[in-house]
Amino acid sequence: MKKIYLLFVFSAIIFSCKVDPKQGETEVAPQVRWEAEDETAELEEQETHEVERMRFKLINSKYLDKNNIWAPFEADLANFSSEKYERLKPIVLERTIPELQRSIKAGELTYEDLTLFYIYRIRQIESDNNKSLNAVIALNPNVVEEARQLDQRGAPAVNENSIYGMPILLKDNINTANMKTTAGALALAENQPVKDAFIVDRLERHKALVLGKVNLSEWAYYFCDGCPLGYSAIGGQTLNPYGRKQFETGGSSAGSGVAVAANYAVAAIGTETAGSILSPASKNSVVGLKPTIGLLSRTGIVPISSTLDTPGPMTKSVIDNAILLNALTGKDVEDFASVEGGKDYVKGLSSGALKGKRIGVMKSLLTDSLYNSAVEQMRNEGAVIIEFEAPRVPLDNFLTLLNADMKKDMQEYLSKQAGEEVTFKNVEAIVKYNEKDTLLRAPYGQQLFHNVVADTTSAEELERISAELEKNGRRFFDEPMQQHNLDAVASMNNYHAAYAAVAKYPALAVPAGLEKTGEPKSITFIVKPFEEEKLLQIGYGFEQQTNLRQAPKNYR
């Protein structure tokens, strides 16, 4: 019995240690665990916040044990030392995809190293209650093995403008066959789709690595009225790395914006109906593209509106955005709006792209110091700046469009794209489910879902409303564009996202610097449909001449 006991002890010691082959010494691998804390004092402090939406009712999820996020990787992480993490930091943090691919080709980094670096970083930050951002809901349990397989294939022939081997995070309303897709809602906590969303399949065909799923404003922020941006019952309250509990994250793609800003992955994919990419991109100093409706497939994405919804890339740089867009495009026969891809959005990027471009700027925004500074920098780089008064254009029945679309589109998703574990047939059934435990399932209420249930808009009315909104949205941009022969209109943040949404015009948010408070803002360029090439060129020219993105100082 004594021999068996000694053998057990010896085995336990071996299991909990790692060997540094260079030193030949044994080091005990630290066990990193997240421990939930009493949030009472923090929440009381938030009650005095000047922004009502920042007066949180909770911070950490009451559903998610964060330790389960990184549990599948404990053995791999035990062999990934803090020394290696620190050594890789300058090679990985804030680097573009071409820079990472060059480092891998030079032998300074492997795809496995890159993947484990991000997992290690996520665990390190998210297990610290003083720094955690609640940005990640789940990690792909197969991702390290997938990275090893890519390393075994070798990288010498990989184009440096390729998404090959790059770890990408997905907003958790995008279907994945090996991870649940929750939209942040307890009603979909067990939603295991049968197959990947079309855009996930595109990523996998290009050998990108799906790292995991990120938090979001629950149901893409069409659920509760006036509730905090970035809150979901599954993931808890997403926090902004530039001002944790101080600044809003933007929404609904809060986790996507925060994760990219904090260097949790090479890039992320968000979704937008009206501002849900542009807003968190702006609030987190990242590049966010809201493409033309139809350029990227929506199949396999939990919907709000089939009229306005689109996924889009969120990255630290414009070139990465273009690279990711290249990989995501493709004709999807299941999406009525889908079009053929095939363009190379990287090819035309040039640092001198602003020269001669006619950029319309809104007089009402010139009082903002960051906007005004950005305009002057564009002028200095040879852009032709035309100031104009934004036309007054109504967007009547905008919410009616969202209510009517969501009522039918959610039913379609639940019946055809959700996993068999999900038995809800429509929004009304989900409302009734939430009412059984509002403290856990809907602490901020579900007023917008009630509005969806109450909607009685006919198909004919919906078609008329959609056409009228599109006409008015295009008028908002077309009047100055035609009058002044503009290449693009420059807005800020998500200020005119609703107009771009109903017009179906693409928009690109590019970091414009930080306010004196430290809060980020963006310049948002808007062009006509399917002019993403021009849009990215203008954004790239602005970015390369200004370099206004700064990594959050507490997350470097």
N, C-alpha and C positions, 0 to 999 in steps of 0.2 A: 504493500500500500504506500509505503514511504517513497519507493522508486517511482510509482505512478504520479505521486504528488510533485516530486522534483521534476519529472518530465513535463508536467503541465506548466509549472512555473517557468522552466527553461523555454518552452514553446511560446508562452505569453510574452516573455522578454524579447524573443526574436521577432514576434509579430508586431510589437509596438516600437521597434527600432528601425533605423535605416542606416545603411552603410555608405559612406562616401568613398568611392573606389580610389580617389586621388590620395586620401589620407589614410585609408585603411582603418579608420576609427568608427566606432558605433555611436550614433547620436539618437536620442529619444525624440521621435517626431511629436511635435506639440499637437494636442488635440484641440481643435477650434470648434466651439459650440456657441450657438446663439441661445441666450437665456432671456425669456420675456421679463419685462420690468413693469412695475406699477407706474402707470402713465398719468395718475391723478394730478400731480403738480404741473406736468407739462401741459395738460389740457386746460387747467385753470389759467395758466399763463397765456395760452392761445385765445382765451375768452376776451382779452383786451386788444386783440389784433384789429387794426383799423379796417382791414378788408374782411367783410362779414363771412365770405366763403372760406377764409383761413381759420375760422373758429371751429376747429375740429372736434368731433365727438369721440374719435379714437385715432390712433396712429398705426399701431401694428394690427394686422389682421387677427380676428378671433377664430379664424378657420385654419390658417396656414402655419405649420411649424416649419420655420426656415431651415432647420437642420435637414429636413427631408429633401430640400432643393439640391444640396451638394452631397447627400448620402451616397449616391452611386459612385462617387469618385474618391472616396476616402483612401483606397489603396493607392491610386495614382497620385493623389495629393500628398500622401506620406513620403513619396519620393521626389516631390517638387519642393525644394528647400526655399527658405526665405532669401538665402544668398542668391539662388538662381533667379528668383523673382526680381530682386533688386538689380541684378546684372542685366536682365532683359528689359527693364523699364525704359531706358533711353532708346532701345531698339524698337519698342512697341508703342509706347504712349504717344498719342497725337500724330502717329505716322500715317501716311496715305497708303492705299493699297499698292501702288507701284513701289513705294519704299519698302513695304513689307515683303513683296515678292522678290525684290532685289536682295534683301537680307537673307531670305530663304535660299535663293540661288547661290549666294556667296557662302552658305554654310554657317551663317551666324545664328540661324533660327530654323526650326522645323515646324511643320504644320501642327504636330503634336505639342511642341513647346508653346506655340501661339495659343492653342486651345486651352491648355492647362494654365497658362498665364492668366487668361480671362476668368477661368473658373476659380483659381486661387484668389484673384482680386475680388471677385464677387463675394466669395466666402469671407475674405478678410474684412471687407467694408460692411457687408450686410449682417455680420455677426456682432458688430460693434454698435450698441444702441445709441452711442453719441455721434455716429457718422452714417448710420444706415439710411438708405434712400427708398427702401421698399419698391425697388424698380423691377425685380425679377420674381416671377411666379413659379417657373419650372425650368429645368435644364434637360436637354436631350441626353438620356442615359447612354446612348450609343456613340456620342460625338467624339470621344477620345479614340475609340477604336476606328472610327471613320477617318480621323486625322492620321492615324498610324498607317492605314491602308494607302492614303495619298502619299505619305512619305516613302512607302515601299515602292510606289510607282515611279517616284523621282520627280523633281521639279525643273530640270534644266530647260525643257522645251516650253514651259509655261510662259505665256505672254504676261508682261508685268502689268498690263491693263486688264487682267482677268480676275474674276471673282473666285477662281479655283482655290480651294483650301481656306477661304476666308470665313471665320466664324461670324454668323449673322443672327441677330435676335429678331423675333417676330412678335408683333402685338398679339395678345391672346384672344383675338377674335378671328384669327386666321387658322383654318383647319390644318391639323397635322395628324397623321395616322398613328404615330407612336407617342404622342403626348395629348393630354386632354385640352380641349378648347372651350374656355369658360366665359369669355366676354366679361370676366370679372364677377360673374353672378353665381350665387349658390344654386340657382335653378339649373345651371349648366355645369355644376361642379364635376359631374361624372360623364360629361359629354366626350365620348371617344369616337371621333369620326372614323369612318371606314377608310377614307382616302385623303390624301393631301389636297389642299387648295391648289388651283392651277398654278399660281405664282410660286408656291413651294416646290412643285414639280419642276418648274423652270430653274429654280435655284439648284436643285439636286442634279438636273441634267448638266448644269455648268460646273458641277462638283464643288459648289459652295457647301459650307458646313452649317447646318441649322443648329445653333448653339442652344437655343431655348426660347421661352415665351416670357414676355414682359407685361407688367401691370398696365392698367388703363383706367380711364374714367368708365365706370361700370356701364355696360350696354352702349359704349361709345358716347357717353354723356347725353344720351337721350332717355333718361330714366327718372332722375330726381330734379327738382327745380331749385336752382340757386345753391346747389350742394358744392362741396369742395371739388376742384379740378384734380383729377388723378386718384380719386377714391374708388375702391371697389371692395365688396364684401370678401372676395377671395384674397386679394393682395394687400389690403389695407390702404393707407394713405401714402401715395408717392410723394417724395419730398425733393425740393430743388437743390442741387449741389452748390449753386451760387449763393444761396441764402436759405439754409435748411430751416423750415418752419417760418421763414421770413418772406420769401417770394413764392408766388404761385408757380406751379409746374407747367401751366398750359394744359390743354386737353383737346381731344380725348386721348391722343397718343402720348400720354404723359410718360409712361415707362419707356417708350421708344426714344423720346428726346432726352430724358434723364440718363438712360443707359449709355447712349452715345456720348453725351457730355462728360460722363464720369469714366469713359474708356472701359466699359464692360464688354465691348465687342468692337469689331471693325466697323459695323454699321447695323442699322435696324430698319425694319419695315413698319410703317404706321399706316393708318387709314384715315381718310377725310371725307366728310360730308359737306361741311362748311367751316373750315378753320382748324380741323382736328390734327392736321400735320403742321400747318403754318404757325399755329399758336404755340405748341410745345417746342418747335424748332426755334422760334424767336425767344422764348423764355429760357432756353438752355443753350443759346449760342451755338446752334448746329445748323447745317444746311438741310432744308426740307423741301421736297418737291411734291406739289399737288399736280399730277399730270392731267392732260385732257381726258375727259370721260371716254373710256373705251381703249385707251392706249395700253392699260394693264387690266387683266381679267379680275372680275369680282367673284368668280365661282369659288365656293368654299369659304366665304367670309361672312360672318354673322352681320346681317344688314341693318341699316336704317332706311336707306332710300336707294332703290335701283336706278332712280333718275340721276342722283348726285354722287353716290358712293364711288370712291376709288382708293386703292392702296397707293403708296408712294414711298420712295427711299428717303431715309434720314441718315445723314453722314456728317463727318467732321470737315469735309472738304467737297468742293464742287466736282473735282475729278472723280472722287469715289462715288458721288451721286450718279454721275454719268455712266460709270462702270457698272454699278448695280442696276441702273435702268436698262442698259444693254442686255443684261441677263434676264430681266423680268418680262420683257416684251414678247408677244407671240399671240397669234390668233386662237381664240377659244370659242369653239362652236356652241358651247353651252351658255355663253354670255352674249345677249342680243346686241350689245354696244361694242363688242370686241372688234379690233382691227388688226391687220397684219403689222408686225414689227419690222425688223430688218435693218434699221438705220444704226450707224455707229455714232453714238452721241459723244464719244471721246475725241474722235478724229479732228473736229474743227475747233477744239479748245485752244485759245491763244491769249497770252497775257495782255496783248494790245487790242483785245476785242471791242473795247469801249470806243475806240477812235472812230468818229463819224456816226456813231449810233445816235439816233434821235430819241431821247428819253423824256417822257412827260412826267413832270413832278407836280404834286398838288399843293397849291398855295396854302391851304389850310394846315398842312403838315410842316411847313417851313419854320414855324415857331418852335418846333422840337429841335433841340441842339444837335442830337445825333443824326437826325434826318438831314438837317441843313448842312452838317459837316460832310455827310456822305454825298450829297448833291454837289458840293464844291469839289470833292475829290474826283467825282465822275467828270465834272467840267474840266478839271486840270488834266485828266487823261484823254481829253479830246472828244468827249461826248458832247453832243449838241443838246443843251438843256432847254426845255420849253415848259414854262410855268403855266398852269391852267387852273381854272375854278372847276372843281368836280361837279358834274351836273346833278341836279336833284332828281332822283329816280326812285319811285316807290317799289317795294318788294312785297306787295300785298299777297296774302295767303301763303307766305313762305312756310309757316308752321303747319298749315293745312296740308301742304305737299308732303312734309315729313310724316305727319300723322297717317295720312292715307297710304303712303308708300310703305311705312313700317308695318301697318296692319296686314297688308297682303304679303310683303316680302319676308317678314318674320315667319309667317305661316308656311311659306314656300321653303325657307331654310330648315325649319323644324321637321318638315315632312320628308325632305329629300337629302339634306346634307348633314344633319345632326346624327350622332350615334344612336344606336337602338336603345341605349340606357335612358335617353331623354324621351319622356312620354307626353310632354306638353305639346298641345296642338296649335296654340296661338298665344298672343300677348295676354288675353284675358285669363287664361289658365295660370300663367306665370304671376299675374297680379294676385290672384286668389292664393297661390302658394306663398307668396311673400307676406301676405296679411296674417298668416298663421304664426309668424315670428318676426315682427317688424324690427325688433331691436337688433337682430342678427342679420336679417335679409334686406332690410330697407330702413336703416336708422335715420336717413335724411328724407324719407318718404319716397313715393313713386308717382308724383303728380303727372309727369309727362307720359308715363304708361297709362294712367287713367285717361288722359286726353286721347291717346291712340285708341283705346277701347271704345271711347265715346264717339269717335269719328264716324260720320255717315256719308262721306264724300263718294259720289258715284265714279265709275271708271271714266265716263264722259267728262265730268267736272274736273277730275284729276288731270286728264289730258289737256283741257283748256287752261287750267292753272299753270301747268308745267310749261306750256308754250308761251303764255303771257310772261311768266317769270324769266324765261330764257331771253325773250325779246327785250325786256327791261334791263336785264343784266348786261346784255351785249350793247345796249344803248349807252349804258354808263361808261363803258370803255371806248366804244366805237366813235362816239361824238368827238372826243379829243383826239383819238387816233387818226381819224379821217381828216379832221380840220387841220392838224399839224403834221400829218404824215409821220406818225410816231412808230418806232420799232417796238417800244415797250412803255408801259406805265410803271412808275415806281411808287409803291405804297409803303406802309410800315407794318410789321408784325402781321396780325390777321385782321387788320382794320377793315379791309374791303373783301374779305374772304367770301362773304355771302354773295356778293355780286359776281365774283369769279366762279363761284360754285354754280349758280343758276345759268350764267353765260356759258359754262363748260369751258372756260379759258384756263390754261395751265398757269401756275404761279410758283415762284421759287423764292424762299426765304434764305437770305445770306446774312451772316453775322455783321452787325453794324457797330459793335462795341458795347461798352458797359456804361450805364448811368453812374452818377456820382455815388449812388447807393450801392453799386455793384451789380445791379440787375441788368441782364442782357436785353438788347433789342436787335431787330433785324431790319434790313431793307428788303422789301418784297417786290420782285419784278413780275409783271403780268403781261402776257402776250396772247395772240390769237390762237385758236385751236390747232393742235399738232405742230406748233412752232417750238417744240422743246429744244431743238438744236440751237436756235437763236437764243432762247431763254437761258440755256446752260452756258452758252458763249458769253452772254452779257454778265451773268452771275460770276463766271470764272474770271473775266476781265476785272470786275469790281473786286473780287476776293484777292486776286494776285497783286493788285496795286495797293490794297489797304491792309490785308492780313489782320483783320480786327477780331478774329476769334481768339479768346483766351481760355485756357483750361481752368476750371474752378480751382481756386488756390488750395483748398483743403483736400483736394482729390488728385494731386499731381504725383 
